[in-house]
Amino acid sequence: MSLTLPQGMQITGAIEPGFDSILTLPALELVAKLHRAFEPRRQQLLAARVERAKRLDAGERPDFLPETKAVREGHWTIAPLPKALECRRVEITGPVDAKMVINAFNSGADSYMTDFEDSNSPKWHNQIQGQINLFKAIRRTLTLGQAGKTYKLNDKIATLQVRPRGWHLDEKHVTVDGQRVSGGIFDFALFLFHNAKEQIARGAGPFFYLPKMESHLEARLWNDIFVMAQNEIGLPQGTIKATVLIETILAAFEMDEILYELREHSAGLNAGRWDYIFSCIKKFKNDRDFCLADRKQVTMTSPFMRAYALLLLKTCHKRGAPAIGGMSALIPIKNDPEKNAVAMAGIIKDKRRDANDGYDGGWVAHPGLVDVAMKEFVDVLGDKPNQISRQKKYTHIEAEHLLEFKPEGPITEAGLRMNINVGIYYLAAWLAGNGCVPIYNLMEDAATAEISRSQVWQWIRSPKGVLEDGRKVTETMVRAMVAEELQGIKDAGYEGSTVDRAAEIFEQMSTSEDFTEFLTLPLYEEGSF
């Protein structure tokens, strides 16, 4: 099957049946136009990330920007929210495969963030088939027959929000003038072109989630893209609404500024906790005084995480914006009532804390958690759609509070092995095309895998990377454990052909002298993608 492409565009991905319904000439022309207009700025901003990282490696400490003090102290709010985004007590998230799309829409959640990023393995097929799935779902024609069961959409479904890929990710199968296009622009433009007017006619959309930003200038880039895209397809300015995930330590110092840049298009902020922890490890990986405990010890009540959560809440409500809590990794455990009771208690505690703090909603990763989470927010909100008007006396947060990185211990052999085991297991699934994987009764995606591998890398190099029994974490120790955990995964019955390659990649990333910025970057260059 051949496509008619805009001048200067090439597509190397296979054009499977149905792909031509998404990869149409007018839609691709929008991709090409946005690429040519904004790719130079994207590259400049990515280069600025590298320079900032070098300064942090040299000992610089982040702080609130003096040049944007007027924005932080000014009296302004975001534009009014559309009715469909006023009530977001529970948001469910997940990748763009048909079964997940149907189950998430039907889950009873207020909204569904469908994910082209961290919970989605970005194989070419997944990206384009995901667009087809959403196109059909919006028009209520998506169905799926699987294992003797038929999945179809209910009459009442969740409000859709779409997460395109972050600024650091390319779409390697599409080039314009010989240059790869941004994965985020590609995902955004195709979805917007095909679905925006249909969503508006149905009363809800187009709404987005924006990931991985490190500065308000990166938010400004998205805002300028929104302005041009709305002009190109004939939408009134401000039609697009987007929630920003605050999932980097640097963005935490620019939350007011990020909301300000997107103020005509803003739908608030979300506390993306797992990527945030990873960002802290990555940005302070060479700081000899920085060392976090086992992953399971680093919770939303850890000092730096608590400060981040409260600052996000305060910032959003001051600006009339929704504040959405992040996701607990816990999931239902069907075959073990005792473990399931513990998991449900953890979910209840997490959502109860967010609701009582003042958050307007929170995330879950499984349809079986919607009712549990919903109860905690309804108990606090009653029949109110959100808590934006609840201007309580918030704790004052300074830069030092965001940088109070505790707990530092314990670091255990079990925690080290868990990082290695989960890292191998997840990478094997990702290479096989699955970006969202239940492992040991937790839902793992790219963000949690990033914590696993970055902790191992940092423990090897930090003088504080010492197990509670006194042994120093070393490269030799990690290499031996990688081999042992790989064998254990195989002995447990893992049959995937990608597991050996996954172990090789995890070992290389954990022990190499240089720190890989994102584990998905080299993985994406593997031949199967």
Phi, psi and omega per residue, in radians:
M1 nan 2.277 -3.133
S2 -1.915 2.683 3.131
L3 -2.036 2.680 2.940
T4 -1.608 2.087 -3.024
L5 -1.933 2.684 3.021
P6 -1.086 2.703 3.105
Q7 -1.019 2.304 3.101
G8 1.541 -0.086 3.137
M9 -1.723 2.452 2.993
Q10 -2.254 2.490 3.058
I11 -2.171 2.157 -3.114
T12 -1.789 -0.198 3.111
G13 -1.242 2.638 3.132
A14 -1.108 2.388 3.107
I15 -1.676 1.592 -3.105
E16 -1.369 2.866 3.111
P17 -0.954 2.267 3.138
G18 1.649 -0.354 -3.103
F19 -1.121 -0.491 -3.133
D20 -1.160 -0.307 3.109
S21 -1.280 -0.366 3.102
I22 -1.758 -0.741 -3.085
L23 -1.522 1.006 3.137
T24 -1.452 2.770 -3.124
L25 -1.034 -0.843 -3.126
P26 -1.098 -0.657 3.125
A27 -1.167 -0.733 3.132
L28 -1.216 -0.526 3.055
E29 -1.112 -0.626 3.072
L30 -1.161 -0.734 3.069
V31 -0.991 -0.849 -3.091
A32 -1.115 -0.707 -3.118
K33 -1.161 -0.763 3.113
L34 -1.147 -0.680 3.100
H35 -1.045 -0.880 -3.082
R36 -1.128 -0.569 -3.106
A37 -1.347 -0.577 -2.908
F38 -2.151 -0.158 -3.130
E39 -1.056 -0.684 3.097
P40 -1.025 -0.695 3.124
R41 -1.195 -0.676 3.091
R42 -1.027 -0.777 -3.136
Q43 -1.154 -0.661 3.082
Q44 -1.100 -0.711 -3.136
L45 -1.223 -0.640 3.065
L46 -1.161 -0.648 3.067
A47 -1.149 -0.638 3.094
A48 -1.131 -0.598 3.049
R49 -1.044 -0.771 -3.116
V50 -1.095 -0.771 -3.141
E51 -1.142 -0.693 3.113
R52 -1.132 -0.700 3.121
A53 -1.076 -0.669 3.106
K54 -1.106 -0.696 3.140
R55 -1.185 -0.658 3.088
L56 -1.164 -0.712 3.080
D57 -1.057 -0.505 -3.141
A58 -1.498 0.014 3.043
G59 1.969 -0.047 3.110
E60 -1.117 2.479 3.074
R61 -1.901 2.323 3.140
P62 -1.186 2.688 3.123
D63 -2.677 2.955 3.060
F64 -1.164 2.484 -2.987
L65 -1.326 2.195 3.096
P66 -1.149 -0.552 -3.064
E67 -1.285 -0.245 3.118
T68 -1.997 0.383 3.140
K69 -1.005 -0.664 -3.123
A70 -1.101 -0.599 3.092
V71 -1.167 -0.800 -3.123
R72 -1.122 -0.595 -3.079
E73 -1.663 -0.079 -3.097
G74 -1.335 2.842 3.121
H75 -1.801 1.708 -3.141
W76 -2.644 2.808 3.073
T77 -2.383 2.879 3.049
I78 -1.291 2.906 3.097
A79 -1.127 2.715 -3.135
P80 -0.970 2.553 3.131
L81 -1.414 2.532 2.977
P82 -1.209 2.741 -3.083
K83 -0.943 -0.680 -3.058
A84 -1.155 -0.300 -3.120
L85 -1.933 0.195 3.127
E86 -1.344 -0.571 -3.077
C87 -2.047 1.903 -3.090
R88 -2.379 0.832 -3.039
R89 -1.064 -0.702 3.064
V90 -2.302 2.199 3.050
E91 -2.025 2.275 3.078
I92 -1.771 2.523 -3.122
T93 -2.227 2.739 3.086
G94 2.967 2.984 -3.066
P95 -1.262 -3.113 -2.920
V96 -1.758 0.310 3.055
D97 -1.255 2.717 -2.959
A98 -1.052 -0.752 -3.106
K99 -1.101 -0.766 3.135
M100 -1.144 -0.738 -3.129
V101 -1.027 -0.828 -3.117
I102 -1.152 -0.844 -3.100
N103 -1.122 -0.639 -3.141
A104 -1.220 -0.772 3.086
F105 -1.025 -0.642 -3.073
N106 -1.541 0.004 -2.901
S107 -1.233 -0.313 -3.015
G108 1.623 -0.055 3.060
A109 -1.201 2.724 3.098
D110 -1.216 -0.664 3.129
S111 -2.515 2.834 -3.100
Y112 -2.270 2.044 3.034
M113 -1.613 1.835 3.121
T114 -1.502 2.444 -2.789
D115 -2.107 1.993 2.963
F116 -1.597 0.102 -3.028
E117 -2.009 -1.935 -2.872
D118 -1.098 -0.539 -3.135
S119 -1.669 0.176 -3.113
N120 -2.160 2.197 3.023
S121 -1.375 2.093 -2.894
P122 -1.427 0.803 2.969
K123 -1.100 2.597 -3.110
W124 -0.928 -0.773 3.141
H125 -1.045 -0.785 -3.113
N126 -1.063 -0.723 -3.092
Q127 -1.146 -0.809 -3.071
I128 -1.384 -0.706 3.090
Q129 -1.118 -0.599 3.065
G130 -1.070 -0.717 3.070
Q131 -1.087 -0.707 3.104
I132 -1.105 -0.759 -3.131
N133 -1.048 -0.759 -3.135
L134 -1.212 -0.697 3.085
F135 -0.960 -0.812 -3.128
K136 -1.239 -0.688 -3.098
A137 -1.115 -0.737 3.133
I138 -1.041 -0.593 -3.134
R139 -1.634 0.129 3.068
R140 1.100 0.556 3.125
T141 -1.964 0.035 -3.102
L142 -1.365 2.186 3.032
T143 -2.384 2.840 3.136
L144 -2.607 2.239 3.006
G145 -1.823 2.132 -3.058
Q146 -2.628 2.244 3.086
A147 0.912 0.743 3.095
G148 1.332 0.147 -3.122
K149 -2.113 2.499 3.101
T150 -1.872 2.204 3.100
Y151 -1.816 2.267 3.063
K152 -2.562 2.877 -3.050
L153 -1.395 2.491 3.036
N154 -1.302 2.953 3.062
D155 -1.139 -0.720 3.125
K156 -1.792 2.143 -3.124
I157 -2.253 2.879 -3.136
A158 -1.238 2.721 3.040
T159 -1.258 2.306 -3.060
L160 -1.514 2.346 2.943
Q161 -2.296 2.439 -2.995
V162 -2.010 2.264 3.067
R163 -1.822 1.882 3.011
P164 -1.334 2.985 3.131
R165 -1.189 2.739 -3.121
G166 -1.289 2.965 -3.066
W167 -1.072 -0.429 -3.063
H168 -1.402 -0.158 -3.017
L169 -1.803 2.320 3.058
D170 -1.660 2.840 2.841
E171 -1.836 1.736 -2.953
K172 -1.265 -0.255 -3.119
H173 -1.517 -0.066 -3.119
V174 -2.251 2.144 3.075
T175 -2.136 2.605 3.026
V176 -2.210 2.155 -3.083
D177 0.942 0.655 3.084
G178 1.408 0.087 -3.079
Q179 -2.055 2.361 3.103
R180 -1.055 2.515 3.076
V181 -1.520 2.757 3.037
S182 -1.131 2.309 3.069
G183 -1.049 -0.656 -3.136
G184 -1.154 -0.793 3.107
I185 -1.114 -0.711 3.131
F186 -1.057 -0.897 -3.126
D187 -1.084 -0.808 -3.101
F188 -1.108 -0.866 -3.024
A189 -1.139 -0.753 3.137
L190 -1.105 -0.790 -3.133
F191 -1.115 -0.831 -3.094
L192 -1.057 -0.824 -3.070
F193 -1.028 -0.793 -3.027
H194 -1.428 -0.415 -2.909
N195 -2.163 -0.297 -3.000
A196 -0.995 -0.890 -3.071
K197 -1.197 -0.603 3.067
E198 -1.123 -0.736 3.115
Q199 -1.127 -0.745 3.126
I200 -1.054 -0.728 3.126
A201 -1.106 -0.499 -3.139
R202 -1.632 -0.035 2.973
G203 1.606 0.228 -3.090
A204 -2.744 1.610 3.054
G205 2.474 3.085 -0.034
P206 -1.482 2.304 -3.080
F207 -2.146 2.507 -3.055
F208 -2.353 2.817 2.939
Y209 -2.063 2.340 -3.070
L210 -1.995 2.102 -3.017
P211 -1.763 2.826 2.812
K212 1.112 0.272 -3.117
M213 -1.258 2.617 -3.124
E214 -2.060 -0.055 -3.125
S215 -2.804 2.855 3.088
H216 -1.193 -0.402 3.087
L217 -1.188 -0.541 3.059
E218 -1.242 -0.588 3.033
A219 -1.186 -0.657 3.093
R220 -1.057 -0.669 3.108
L221 -1.073 -0.799 3.092
W222 -1.064 -0.731 -3.118
N223 -1.080 -0.735 3.124
D224 -1.151 -0.612 3.059
I225 -1.128 -0.737 3.097
F226 -1.032 -0.774 -3.112
V227 -1.055 -0.850 -3.130
M228 -1.140 -0.756 -3.092
A229 -1.109 -0.711 3.105
Q230 -1.103 -0.706 3.084
N231 -1.104 -0.717 -3.067
E232 -1.147 -0.658 -3.072
I233 -1.833 0.085 3.011
G234 1.420 0.727 3.078
L235 -1.874 2.518 3.045
P236 -1.071 2.512 3.097
Q237 -1.062 2.410 -3.108
G238 1.612 -0.023 3.117
T239 -1.141 -0.820 3.100
I240 -1.161 2.375 3.003
K241 -2.192 2.469 -3.075
A242 -2.458 2.371 3.007
T243 -1.721 2.358 3.138
V244 -1.745 2.252 3.005
L245 -1.382 2.073 3.026
I246 -1.559 1.630 -3.039
E247 -2.262 0.363 2.967
T248 -2.318 2.569 -3.112
I249 -1.094 -0.564 -3.128
L250 -1.259 -0.655 3.099
A251 -1.133 -0.480 3.140
A252 -1.084 -0.466 3.114
F253 -1.489 -0.036 -3.085
E254 -2.305 0.552 -3.079
M255 -1.157 -0.754 3.067
D256 -1.023 -0.797 -3.076
E257 -1.149 -0.640 3.110
I258 -1.147 -0.792 3.065
L259 -1.057 -0.683 -3.116
Y260 -1.132 -0.777 -3.129
E261 -1.067 -0.608 -3.083
L262 -1.792 0.295 -2.893
R263 -1.011 -0.562 3.086
E264 -1.360 -0.291 -3.071
H265 -2.121 0.137 -2.983
S266 -1.442 2.448 2.968
A267 -2.125 0.392 3.043
G268 1.791 -2.868 -3.089
L269 -2.257 2.714 3.092
N270 -2.229 2.432 3.132
A271 -1.508 1.520 -3.112
G272 -1.381 1.472 -2.868
R273 -1.133 -0.698 -3.009
W274 -1.238 -0.816 3.061
D275 -1.106 -0.546 3.120
Y276 -1.112 -0.773 3.089
I277 -1.075 -0.789 3.101
F278 -1.029 -0.748 3.136
S279 -1.054 -0.716 3.127
C280 -1.092 -0.771 3.118
I281 -1.088 -0.790 -3.085
K282 -1.125 -0.770 -3.057
K283 -1.285 -0.419 -3.120
F284 -2.071 0.458 -3.060
K285 -1.074 -0.483 -3.121
N286 -1.738 0.047 3.127
D287 -1.373 2.041 -3.053
R288 -1.181 -0.294 3.112
D289 -1.632 -0.083 -3.102
F290 -1.724 2.205 3.033
C291 -2.895 2.046 3.137
L292 -1.631 2.696 -3.137
A293 -1.255 -3.082 3.016
D294 -0.801 2.534 -3.059
R295 -0.931 -0.702 -3.072
K296 -1.217 -0.264 3.114
Q297 -1.457 -0.301 -3.085
V298 -1.615 1.760 -3.028
T299 -2.081 3.140 3.127
M300 -1.217 -0.165 3.056
T301 -1.683 -0.027 3.013
S302 -1.096 2.527 -2.997
P303 -0.892 -0.852 -3.081
F304 -1.224 -0.541 3.116
M305 -1.313 -0.645 3.097
R306 -1.118 -0.756 3.124
A307 -1.081 -0.759 3.131
Y308 -1.077 -0.785 -3.111
A309 -1.136 -0.717 -3.118
L310 -1.270 -0.617 3.096
L311 -1.167 -0.699 3.113
L312 -1.086 -0.781 3.141
L313 -1.069 -0.844 -3.135
K314 -1.073 -0.770 -3.104
T315 -1.105 -0.809 -3.113
C316 -1.074 -0.879 -3.029
H317 -1.224 -0.496 3.040
K318 -1.092 -0.536 -3.073
R319 -1.790 0.203 3.125
G320 1.225 0.465 -3.035
A321 -1.969 2.561 3.064
P322 -1.143 2.503 3.016
A323 -2.019 2.034 -3.063
I324 -1.946 2.239 -3.138
G325 -1.307 2.737 -3.112
G326 -1.404 -2.930 -2.978
M327 -1.886 2.249 2.875
S328 -1.284 2.505 -3.124
A329 -1.427 -0.067 -3.116
L330 -1.172 2.544 3.106
I331 -2.398 2.831 3.094
P332 -1.068 2.553 3.125
I333 -2.093 1.673 -2.929
K334 -1.199 -0.579 -2.992
N335 -1.711 0.196 -3.115
D336 -2.567 1.628 -3.073
P337 -0.995 -0.651 -3.112
E338 -1.179 -0.824 3.110
K339 -1.145 -0.624 3.121
N340 -1.126 -0.678 3.122
A341 -1.093 -0.672 3.106
V342 -1.152 -0.757 3.132
A343 -1.097 -0.771 -3.137
M344 -1.134 -0.638 3.090
A345 -1.111 -0.644 3.100
G346 -1.151 -0.718 3.094
I347 -1.107 -0.796 -3.137
I348 -1.047 -0.791 3.141
K349 -1.069 -0.740 -3.108
D350 -1.126 -0.855 -3.079
K351 -1.303 -0.562 3.095
R352 -1.130 -0.725 3.105
R353 -1.078 -0.828 3.133
D354 -1.048 -0.803 -3.099
A355 -1.124 -0.763 -3.134
N356 -1.219 -0.528 3.062
D357 -1.138 -0.550 -3.117
G358 2.200 0.028 3.118
Y359 -1.086 2.627 -3.095
D360 -1.545 -0.221 3.129
G361 3.123 3.129 3.139
G362 -2.675 2.927 -3.075
W363 -1.677 2.590 2.880
V364 -2.338 2.792 -3.088
A365 -1.949 0.039 -3.041
H366 -2.523 2.383 3.138
P367 -0.985 -0.505 -3.133
G368 -1.212 -0.119 -3.141
L369 -1.818 -0.094 -3.045
V370 -1.083 -0.867 -3.083
D371 -1.128 -0.692 3.141
V372 -1.085 -0.821 3.134
A373 -1.189 -0.704 -3.098
M374 -1.049 -0.712 -3.121
K375 -1.014 -0.712 -3.098
E376 -1.139 -0.674 3.130
F377 -1.333 -0.651 3.112
V378 -1.148 -0.631 3.119
D379 -1.038 -0.555 -3.122
V380 -1.616 -0.772 -3.059
L381 -1.434 -0.450 -3.012
G382 1.117 -2.221 -3.141
D383 -1.680 0.137 3.088
K384 -1.354 2.467 -3.109
P385 -1.268 -0.447 -3.099
N386 -2.809 -3.114 -3.127
Q387 -2.039 0.369 -3.052
I388 -1.028 -0.639 -3.111
S389 -1.362 -0.122 -3.123
R390 -1.452 1.487 -3.086
Q391 -1.523 1.314 -3.122
K392 -1.323 2.982 3.102
K393 -1.425 1.831 -3.066
Y394 -1.525 2.632 3.058
T395 -1.087 2.379 3.104
H396 -1.359 2.214 -3.084
I397 -1.963 2.162 3.058
E398 -1.805 2.956 3.126
A399 -0.980 -0.691 -3.092
E400 -1.084 -0.527 3.126
H401 -1.233 -0.658 3.096
L402 -1.181 -0.354 -3.069
L403 -1.883 0.274 3.122
E404 -1.537 1.406 -2.961
F405 -1.452 1.632 3.085
K406 -2.460 2.704 0.119
P407 -1.464 2.685 3.073
E408 -1.641 -0.224 -3.131
G409 -2.654 2.829 0.151
P410 -1.529 2.712 2.886
I411 -1.904 2.067 -3.031
T412 -2.022 2.808 3.039
E413 -1.095 -0.668 3.114
A414 -1.089 -0.692 3.116
G415 -1.174 -0.692 3.097
L416 -1.116 -0.806 3.136
R417 -1.126 -0.660 3.120
M418 -1.099 -0.746 3.091
N419 -1.011 -0.792 -3.105
I420 -1.160 -0.832 -3.090
N421 -1.084 -0.871 -3.133
V422 -1.117 -0.686 3.125
G423 -1.054 -0.802 3.129
I424 -1.125 -0.838 -3.097
Y425 -1.022 -0.814 -3.104
Y426 -1.175 -0.768 -3.131
L427 -1.074 -0.645 3.105
A428 -1.096 -0.742 3.117
A429 -1.169 -0.718 -3.125
W430 -1.088 -0.759 3.112
L431 -1.121 -0.491 3.125
A432 -1.466 -0.097 3.059
G433 1.885 0.149 3.139
N434 -2.050 2.020 -3.060
G435 -1.730 0.052 -3.098
C436 -2.404 1.922 -2.895
V437 -2.324 2.204 3.004
P438 -1.350 2.095 -3.130
I439 -2.278 2.102 3.134
Y440 0.913 0.796 3.041
N441 1.167 0.386 3.008
L442 -2.244 2.554 3.096
M443 -1.549 2.016 -3.102
E444 -1.824 2.397 2.981
D445 -2.322 -2.915 -3.065
A446 -1.045 -0.589 -3.091
A447 -1.159 -0.788 -3.133
T448 -1.224 -0.598 3.058
A449 -1.134 -0.617 3.095
E450 -1.094 -0.698 3.091
I451 -1.063 -0.787 -3.101
S452 -1.011 -0.896 -3.054
R453 -1.315 -0.560 -3.126
S454 -1.283 -0.608 3.066
Q455 -1.096 -0.772 -3.140
V456 -1.067 -0.795 3.125
W457 -1.008 -0.792 -3.056
Q458 -1.287 -0.641 3.120
W459 -1.099 -0.619 3.101
I460 -1.066 -0.674 -2.987
R461 -1.661 -0.410 -3.087
S462 -1.417 2.413 3.031
P463 -1.103 -0.319 3.107
K464 -1.571 0.000 -3.141
G465 -1.398 1.199 -3.058
V466 -2.145 2.265 3.102
L467 -1.162 2.740 -3.076
E468 -1.115 -0.303 3.073
D469 -1.538 0.077 3.052
G470 1.744 -0.178 -3.136
R471 -1.366 2.369 3.058
K472 -1.348 2.328 3.031
V473 -1.203 2.195 -3.087
T474 -2.267 2.896 3.083
E475 -1.064 -0.730 3.139
T476 -1.082 -0.756 3.115
M477 -1.064 -0.787 -3.098
V478 -1.153 -0.742 3.127
R479 -1.042 -0.737 3.137
A480 -1.134 -0.729 -3.129
M481 -1.206 -0.580 3.076
V482 -1.032 -0.813 3.131
A483 -1.091 -0.723 -3.123
E484 -1.191 -0.762 -3.130
E485 -1.207 -0.615 3.072
L486 -1.064 -0.790 3.133
Q487 -1.127 -0.669 3.113
G488 -1.116 -0.676 3.095
I489 -1.111 -0.728 3.112
K490 -1.160 -0.756 -3.137
D491 -1.090 -0.504 -3.141
A492 -1.362 -0.056 3.042
G493 1.834 0.162 3.110
Y494 -1.170 2.180 -3.029
E495 -1.941 0.034 -3.086
G496 -1.156 2.489 -3.118
S497 -1.315 -0.184 -3.052
T498 -1.651 -0.017 -2.983
V499 -1.198 -0.639 3.122
D500 -1.152 -0.731 3.097
R501 -1.137 -0.654 3.122
A502 -1.087 -0.765 3.126
A503 -1.119 -0.686 3.114
E504 -1.089 -0.776 -3.139
I505 -1.151 -0.776 -3.120
F506 -1.082 -0.769 3.135
E507 -1.099 -0.757 -3.125
Q508 -1.110 -0.786 -3.121
M509 -1.167 -0.597 -3.081
S510 -1.358 -0.471 -3.027
T511 -1.943 -0.144 -3.105
S512 -1.193 2.707 -3.139
E513 -1.142 -0.719 3.140
D514 -1.571 2.538 3.121
F515 -1.599 2.162 3.104
T516 -1.311 2.218 -3.008
E517 -0.991 -0.853 3.055
F518 -2.399 2.334 -3.108
L519 -1.135 -0.446 -3.112
T520 -1.275 -0.314 -3.101
L521 -1.163 -0.960 3.092
P522 -1.193 -0.561 3.131
L523 -1.100 -0.633 -3.109
Y524 -1.130 -0.383 3.137
E525 -1.463 -0.066 3.080
E526 -1.072 2.627 -3.043
G527 -1.046 -0.522 -3.068
S528 -1.250 -0.169 3.135
F529 -1.708 nan nan
